[in-house]
């Protein structure tokens, strides 16, 4: 089994990073190629076209080892995301950012939850229970409301929008939106019947979770500040202690009935920055390096649950409808809110298009929902492909918006430079 695991790991790392490189060459985010590779290595494609090869590469016995590596990479990545999270970047556009974030959260959330209630029969055909629990309804809204901050930030940087008003507004609004989505998702998981939690009722889970957050903020943060600022630990020892802290926090939140992702995020948030409020590059750089190297294991683990060969006509119809709703609600609400914040229609559309990027954050949320029993396997497949489609659409929509803006501004420029007849 060790030999199988080593061989499978070699294939996963090389194939996923090659897929990411190819996606970037095609003008798409790196994560799109990694996710597509993970699905291709799953039972739907490799397992159906070459079942003997698939069984040889991914026997069931190495599943726990792959899952462990996937969870480890996820904890390290989200620990870095929590450490980077800083709502002070809102600056002078705080009101506009909050308005855009609220609009792009409330509208998709309401549409997703409403559709879950209206189309319970269709969801039942996709393996969901006939009577949906409140947690399932809320999760359907979260699935449409999510925005992937890491992928959005990479797209903003690659398109030269980092120093533009729509770029800054989209990134800052996505940070607020991310916090809202994680909070609501945590509530849904605490109320889920299929989650962990040692048999505790959800009021106990909520109370213990709130107590743990308070303990982390009031006790862990000062201790970490003392450890990082007043002692001279070797970089390797400090890194080991902080990753151990993140893993321990992930274990606690999982024991409370939440997913490991919340403990990792919380651990990153409570780690103090440098004295000037800046990020420590000696901490952040290796964290991101380790996470980016190992995240393909998470994508492959996600691909193992994608049942493409079991998709029926109902599933493909649901995918079309869900993707259409996801794009229109997110782009529409973000565009309208940004326009009300003072941006012209082209810049406002740019903000809405950027917020439509779901990517890795959506995939993390979907895996948490699947583990908690809030999703069936067919619906999980539909939502994974929705996340992939909305992320793929970001670059083409940005180019289309830029062409429309150029075409509309050209006549205005021509009119402004035309020689006016002398009226005297």
C-alpha positions in Angstrom: 0.0 0.0 0.0 2.9 2.3 0.7 4.1 1.7 -2.9 0.7 2.5 -4.3 0.5 5.6 -2.2 3.9 6.9 -3.4 3.0 6.2 -7.0 -0.4 7.8 -6.7 1.2 10.9 -5.0 3.7 11.3 -7.9 0.9 11.2 -10.5 -1.3 13.6 -8.5 1.4 16.2 -8.0 2.8 16.2 -11.6 -0.6 15.9 -13.3 -2.4 18.6 -11.2 0.4 21.1 -11.5 0.8 20.4 -15.2 -3.0 21.0 -15.5 -2.6 24.3 -13.6 0.2 25.4 -15.9 -1.8 24.6 -19.0 -4.8 26.5 -17.7 -2.7 29.6 -17.0 -1.3 29.3 -20.6 -4.9 29.3 -21.8 -5.7 32.5 -19.8 -7.5 30.7 -17.0 -6.7 30.6 -13.3 -4.3 28.0 -12.1 -6.9 26.4 -9.9 -9.2 25.6 -12.9 -6.5 23.3 -14.4 -5.9 21.6 -11.0 -9.6 21.0 -10.4 -10.2 19.7 -13.9 -7.2 17.3 -13.4 -8.7 16.1 -10.1 -12.0 15.3 -11.8 -10.2 13.6 -14.7 -8.3 11.3 -12.2 -11.5 10.3 -10.5 -13.9 7.5 -11.2 -16.0 9.4 -13.7 -13.2 9.7 -16.4 -10.1 7.6 -15.6 -12.2 5.1 -13.7 -14.7 4.6 -16.6 -12.2 4.7 -19.5 -9.4 2.6 -17.8 -10.8 0.9 -14.7 -7.8 -1.4 -14.3 -5.4 1.5 -14.3 -7.6 3.4 -11.9 -7.8 0.5 -9.5 -4.0 0.0 -9.7 -3.4 3.7 -9.0 -6.1 4.4 -6.5 -6.9 1.3 -4.5 -9.4 1.8 -1.7 -6.7 1.1 0.9 -4.8 4.3 0.2 -8.0 6.4 0.6 -7.3 7.4 4.3 -3.8 8.4 3.5 -4.9 10.6 0.5 -7.7 12.1 2.7 -5.2 12.9 5.5 -2.9 14.7 3.1 -5.8 16.6 1.5 -7.0 17.7 5.0 -3.5 18.8 6.0 -3.1 20.9 2.9 -6.5 22.4 3.4 -5.7 23.4 7.0 -2.4 25.0 6.0 -4.0 26.9 3.2 -6.9 28.2 5.2 -4.5 29.1 8.1 -2.7 31.3 5.6 -6.0 32.8 4.4 -7.0 33.6 7.9 -3.6 35.2 8.6 -3.9 37.4 5.5 -7.5 38.5 6.2 -7.5 42.2 7.0 -10.7 44.2 6.7 -8.7 47.4 7.2 -8.0 47.3 3.5 -11.5 48.7 3.0 -10.2 52.2 3.6 -12.1 55.1 2.3 -14.4 52.8 0.3 -15.6 50.9 3.4 -19.3 51.8 2.9 -19.3 50.9 -0.8 -17.4 47.6 -0.1 -19.9 46.6 2.6 -22.9 47.5 0.4 -21.5 45.5 -2.5 -20.7 42.5 -0.2 -24.2 42.6 1.4 -26.0 42.8 -2.0 -23.9 40.0 -3.5 -24.5 37.8 -0.5 -28.2 38.5 0.2 -29.5 38.2 -3.4 -27.8 34.8 -4.3 -28.6 33.5 -0.8 -32.3 34.3 -1.1 -32.5 32.9 -4.6 -30.6 29.7 -3.7 -32.6 29.0 -0.6 -35.9 29.9 -2.3 -35.2 27.6 -5.2 -34.4 24.7 -2.8 -37.8 25.1 -1.4 -39.6 25.6 -4.7 -37.9 22.7 -6.5 -37.8 20.1 -3.8 -39.1 17.5 -6.3 -36.2 18.0 -8.6 -33.7 17.9 -5.7 -35.4 14.6 -4.6 -34.6 13.2 -8.1 -31.0 14.2 -7.4 -30.8 12.1 -4.2 -31.9 14.7 -1.7 -34.6 13.9 0.9 -38.1 14.9 0.1 -38.3 17.1 3.2 -35.3 19.3 3.4 -33.9 20.4 6.7 -33.3 24.1 7.5 -29.6 23.4 7.3 -30.0 22.0 3.7 -32.0 25.1 2.6 -29.4 27.5 4.1 -26.6 25.6 2.5 -28.3 25.9 -1.0 -28.1 29.6 -0.5 -24.5 29.6 0.6 -23.6 27.6 -2.5 -24.8 30.4 -4.7 -23.4 33.3 -2.5 -19.8 32.1 -2.2 -16.9 34.0 -3.8 -13.4 32.7 -3.9 -11.1 35.4 -2.5 -7.8 33.7 -3.4 -8.8 33.1 -7.0 -10.4 36.5 -7.3 -7.2 38.2 -6.1 -5.1 36.2 -8.6 -7.4 37.3 -11.4 -7.3 40.9 -10.4 -3.5 40.8 -10.3 -3.2 39.0 -13.6 -5.5 41.5 -15.3 -3.7 44.5 -14.0 -6.6 45.6 -11.9 -4.8 45.7 -8.5 -4.5 49.5 -8.5 -7.9 50.3 -10.1 -11.1 51.3 -8.3 -13.1 48.2 -9.4 -10.2 45.9 -8.5 -9.8 47.2 -5.0 -13.5 47.4 -4.4 -14.0 43.8 -5.6 -11.2 42.4 -3.4 -12.3 44.3 -0.3 -16.0 43.4 -0.8 -15.0 39.8 -1.3 -13.3 39.8 2.0 -16.5 40.9 3.8 -18.5 38.5 1.7 -16.1 35.6 2.6 -16.6 36.3 6.3 -20.4 36.3 5.9 -20.4 33.0 4.0 -18.1 31.3 6.5 -20.3 32.4 9.4 -23.5 31.3 7.8 -21.9 28.0 6.7 -20.7 27.4 10.3 -24.3 27.9 11.5 -25.6 25.4 8.9 -23.0 22.8 9.8 -23.7 23.2 13.6 -27.4 22.6 12.8 -26.7 19.6 10.5 -27.8 16.2 11.6 -24.9 14.5 9.8 -22.1 16.5 11.3 -19.8 15.5 14.1 -20.0 16.8 17.6 -20.1 13.7 19.8 -23.9 13.5 19.8 -24.3 17.0 21.3 -27.4 18.9 20.5 -26.9 22.0 18.4 -27.5 24.5 21.2 -24.6 22.9 23.1 -22.5 23.0 19.9 -23.3 26.7 19.4 -22.5 27.6 23.0 -19.2 25.6 23.0 -18.2 27.1 19.6 -18.8 30.7 20.8 -16.8 29.9 24.0 -14.0 28.5 21.9 -13.9 31.6 19.7 -13.8 33.8 22.8 -11.0 31.7 24.3 -9.0 31.9 21.1 -9.4 35.7 20.9 -8.8 36.5 24.6 -6.2 33.9 25.5 -4.5 32.4 22.5 -3.9 35.7 20.7 -2.0 37.3 23.7 0.0 34.1 24.2 1.0 34.0 20.5 1.9 37.7 20.6 4.2 37.0 23.6 5.7 34.0 21.8 6.3 35.7 18.4 7.3 39.2 19.6 9.3 38.6 22.8 11.2 35.4 22.0 13.6 34.6 19.2 12.5 31.3 18.0 14.2 29.7 15.0 12.0 30.0 11.9 11.6 26.3 11.5 10.5 25.9 15.1 8.1 28.8 14.9 6.6 27.4 11.7 6.2 24.0 13.3 4.5 25.5 16.4 2.1 27.6 14.3 1.1 24.8 12.0 0.6 22.5 15.0 -1.6 25.3 16.5 -3.7 25.4 13.3 -4.0 21.6 13.2 -5.1 21.5 16.9 -7.6 24.2 16.3 -9.0 22.3 13.3 -9.3 19.2 15.5 -11.3 21.1 18.1 -13.8 22.6 15.7 -14.3 19.2 14.1 -15.0 17.8 17.5 -17.5 20.5 18.1 -19.5 19.5 15.0 -17.9 21.9 12.5 -15.5 21.2 9.7 -11.7 21.4 10.1 -11.7 24.5 7.8 -13.2 26.7 10.6 -10.5 25.9 13.1 -7.8 26.6 10.5 -9.3 29.9 9.6 -9.8 30.9 13.2 -6.2 30.0 14.0 -4.9 32.2 11.2 -7.1 35.1 12.2 -5.9 35.1 15.9 -2.2 34.9 14.9 -0.9 38.5 15.5 0.9 40.3 12.6 4.1 42.2 13.0 4.3 45.2 15.2 3.5 47.6 12.4 0.5 45.5 11.3 2.3 44.0 8.4 2.4 40.4 7.4 5.5 38.3 8.2 6.9 37.1 4.9 9.0 34.5 6.6 5.8 33.0 7.9 3.4 33.5 4.9 5.8 32.5 2.1 6.4 28.9 3.3 2.8 28.5 4.3 1.6 29.3 0.8 4.4 27.2 -0.7 3.4 24.1 1.3 -0.3 24.7 0.6 0.0 25.3 -3.1 2.2 22.2 -3.4 -0.2 19.8 -1.6 -3.6 21.2 -2.6 -3.8 18.9 -5.6 -4.5 16.1 -3.1 -7.6 18.0 -2.1 -8.7 18.4 -5.7 -8.2 14.7 -6.4 -10.2 13.9 -3.2 -13.0 16.2 -4.5 -12.8 14.5 -7.9 -13.4 11.1 -6.3 -16.9 12.2 -5.2 -17.8 13.6 -8.6 -20.2 11.1 -10.3 -20.2 12.4 -13.8 -21.2 9.0 -15.3 -24.3 9.0 -13.1 -25.6 12.4 -14.3 -29.1 12.1 -15.7 -31.1 14.5 -17.8 -32.4 16.0 -14.6 -28.8 16.6 -13.4 -27.7 18.3 -16.7 -30.9 20.5 -16.6 -30.2 21.3 -13.0 -26.6 22.2 -13.8 -27.8 24.6 -16.6 -30.3 26.3 -14.3 -28.0 26.5 -11.3 -25.2 28.0 -13.4 -27.5 30.6 -14.9 -28.8 31.6 -11.5 -25.3 31.7 -10.0 -24.0 34.0 -12.8 -27.1 36.3 -13.0 -27.6 36.8 -9.2 -23.9 37.4 -8.4 -23.0 39.6 -11.4 -26.4 41.4 -11.3 -26.3 42.2 -7.6 -22.7 43.2 -7.6 -23.1 45.4 -10.6 -26.1 47.2 -9.3 -24.6 47.7 -5.8 -21.3 49.0 -7.3 -23.2 51.4 -9.6 -25.1 52.8 -6.6 -21.7 53.3 -4.9 -20.7 55.7 -7.7 -18.9 53.6 -10.3 -19.8 53.9 -13.9 -21.5 51.0 -15.6 -18.4 49.5 -17.1 -16.5 49.5 -13.8 -19.6 48.3 -11.9 -19.9 45.4 -14.3 -16.2 44.5 -13.7 -16.9 44.3 -9.9 -19.9 42.0 -10.5 -18.0 39.8 -12.9 -15.1 39.4 -10.4 -17.4 38.5 -7.6 -18.8 35.7 -9.7 -15.6 33.8 -9.2 -16.2 30.8 -6.9 -13.3 28.4 -7.4 -11.5 26.9 -4.4 -13.7 28.5 -1.7 -16.9 27.0 -3.2 -15.2 23.6 -3.5 -14.2 23.7 0.2 -17.7 24.6 1.2 -19.2 21.8 -1.0 -16.9 19.2 0.6 -17.9 20.4 4.0 -21.6 20.1 3.1 -21.1 16.6 1.6 -19.3 15.4 4.7 -22.1 16.8 6.9 -24.8 15.1 4.9 -26.2 18.4 3.5 -25.6 17.3 -0.1 -26.2 14.1 -2.1 -23.6 12.9 -4.5 -25.5 13.9 -7.6 -26.2 17.4 -6.3 -22.5 17.7 -5.2 -21.5 16.9 -8.8 -23.9 19.5 -10.2 -22.5 22.2 -7.8 -18.8 21.3 -8.5 -19.4 21.8 -12.2 -21.2 25.0 -11.5 -18.2 26.3 -9.5 -15.9 25.3 -12.4 -18.2 26.9 -15.0 -18.5 30.2 -13.1 -14.8 30.4 -12.6 -14.1 29.6 -16.3 -16.5 32.4 -17.3 -14.7 35.1 -15.4 -11.9 35.8 -17.9 -14.2 35.8 -21.0 -16.7 38.0 -19.3 -14.0 40.5 -18.3 -12.7 40.6 -21.9 -16.2 41.1 -23.2 -16.9 43.9 -20.8 -13.6 45.6 -21.8 -14.6 45.4 -25.5 -18.0 46.8 -24.8 -16.4 49.7 -22.8 -13.9 50.4 -25.6 -16.7 50.4 -28.2 -19.0 52.7 -26.2 -16.3 55.1 -25.2 -14.9 55.5 -28.8 -17.9 57.5 -30.1 -17.9 59.6 -26.9 -14.2 60.4 -27.5 -14.9 61.2 -31.2 -17.7 63.6 -30.2 -15.6 65.3 -27.6 -12.7 66.0 -30.0 -14.9 67.0 -33.0 -14.6 70.7 -34.1 -17.8 72.5 -33.1 -19.2 75.1 -35.6 -18.6 78.7 -34.7 -21.9 80.1 -33.4 -20.8 83.8 -33.0 
